[in-house]
Amino acid sequence: MSTTRLSRRLGGLPLIALLATLALLLAACGGGTTRDSGEEDAAAGGEDTEAAADDTEAAEEDTETEGGDDGAAGGEIPADLSLAFLPKQVNNPYFTIASEGAAAAAEEIAASYQETGPSDAEASSQVSYINTLTQQGADAILLSANDPNAVCPALEQARGAGAKIVTFDSDTDPSCRDLFVNQATAEGIAEVQLQMVSEQLGGEGTFAILSATPNATNQNTWIDLMEQMLEENEEFSGLELVTVVYGNDDDQDSFTETQGLLQSYPDLDAIVAPTTVGIAAAARYIQGSQYKGEVVVTGLGTPNQMREFVKDGTVTAFALWNPEDLGYLAAYAAAALAGGVIDGEPGDTFEAGRLGEYTVEEGGEIVLGPPTVFDESNIDDFDF
């Protein structure tokens, strides 16, 4: 404001009023108070904005941390899933142990759990149980298949109803299930059985195979690989496989088949049983016969059922994985799949409780680990 204009406006005022008015006008024209106030407000606003930004950034970091952890681990298995365990047959010692492992896993993840199944191991005996589980709305069915194809139509209906199908121990046709939890590689299981019989026979002799059912996919795969290794592997060139018989995973049938083998092949050097029921029945027959100490019995068995035969010299060595761990892993795999933690694609990973992290391999296969050989030196270290 110019001095002239100011003088005109103030010319008629008393001196004191004039001075007071002049001071007010000068303050208004200077605008110092307004500028300072604005800067403080701007500064305060800036601090608020920065604080809000910090809060937003912190929230984003929290979100990234939570989401990142879940993404890296594949997420957590949700509770309240329903898992159904369907073995080849109930009251089979091997599957009883596997069921205990599956039940323990279900308890850890707060899933409901049931075991059901047939008392025999016939090809189609599991079909009605699959149908019932489908009607009950099971989230996942854990199946050890008696036959690779007989159960497929029922499994497809179960999948259509939303159930995830995880086979363990014995697979179906891969198109009928989502995952297969393998106890070990088929090659490893076949090879360890040939190695045991070769070592006990000094690399040379005849042997027969006492298997489970004619349609058991796991045993048939191992037998095929054993026959292939006998032809191609120089280490086993001194061994001769004379026949394969089937005890139907029944104790008495397997006992009778063992008796029949020794009648048909009186000079037989060894019996290899890739089934826990078969090896125990064969060992029991040999134990009470003139063949004890003369005919080697080996194959796949559990330490608890075979301990007596190892202690008295009927059996020198046999092999197996831990069936409790197999059931445990199968339950975790089924829950991870049913709970959306994994899709079942190769490369998917999930945490299986005390067993640690596992990866889905080609063909939807998950491998527990290599088999263990049991003999007098270590059998008392195991209790299953």
Helices and strands as residue ranges (DSSP letters): H 3-10, H 15-30, H 32-73, E 82-86, H 93-108, E 112-115, H 127-136, E 140-143, H 152-160, E 164-168, G 174-176, E 179-182, H 186-200, E 205-211, H 217-232, G 234-236, E 239-246, H 251-264, E 270-273, H 276-287, E 296-299, H 303-311, E 317-320, H 323-338, E 349-351, G 353-355, E 357-359, G 362-364, E 365-367, E 372-375, G 379-381
